[in-house]
Amino acid sequence: MSQVKSTQRQELKADDFEKLFMPGLAIDAVIFGFHENQLKILLLEYENTNLWALPGGFIKKDESLNDAARRTTFDRTGLQNIYLEQFYVFGDIERHDPEPLRTILEGKGQGLFKDHWLFGRFLTVGYYALIDYTKATPNPDLLSDKCEWHDLENLPFLMLDHEQIVDKALETLRANLDQKLIGFNLMPESFTMADLQSLYETILGEKLLRTSFQRKMLNLEILERVEKKYTGGAHKAPYLYRFSKKVKSL
């Protein structure tokens, strides 16, 4: 909802939305944040409502869907060129419930609307991203009061079907981690197998057997061995790896 310009902040007129945006279609972004073996998720908070939600937005009539997703995530994180993946379209009739948004508008002193454009039924296109959360600058949207990171294992109650959206995004992230890992750009230029295993364990939420994990990663042929990491005796130092240049170029 950050797409409405600051000059329109005083009143959310339905005509403004109808002129700018595609009707009945929205975006919800599940932005996972990873740093030092911690996995978090970015949420919007609406004070005095006990409501939390995923960052979301609408699609302008003159822009593509993916451009709208990039704009939405940039507005919330301050980061450009992050890896975004479209993962599902949520369109169950049961997800339509105008009451949470009505509560938010009332909390913002917007008055009581009967047939506002925002209260209509929307399909939402889910996108997910995985970023280093220390590099982001969270910024609330037009209606929210806070935009903050929350531990994935301790999320507040989310409005509408946003909990389902998070679950589906996490399921997709975990299923595609091997193929998408390079795109997320979370690892340094060179890293140990233990570093990479820690990333996997944090995202998957489970411990992995070291020998099996190493065998799997080497069989994927996405890594190049660089050199020994001489932090101790040479015979104990782990190898350093980097992502294959051939894979990066695909």
ABEGO torsion letter per residue (X at the ends): XAABBAAAAABBBAAAAAAABBBGBBBBBBBBBBBGGBBBBBBBBBBGAGBBBBBBBBBBAABBAAAAAAAAAAAAAGBBGBBBBBABBBABAAABBAAAAAAAAAAAGAEBBAABAAABBBBBBBBBBBBBAAABBBBBBAABABBBBBBAABBBBBBEAAAAAAAAAAAAAAAAAAAAAAAAGABBABBBAAAAAAAAAAAAGBBBBAAAAAAAAAAAGABBBABBBBABBAAABBBBBBBBAAAAAX
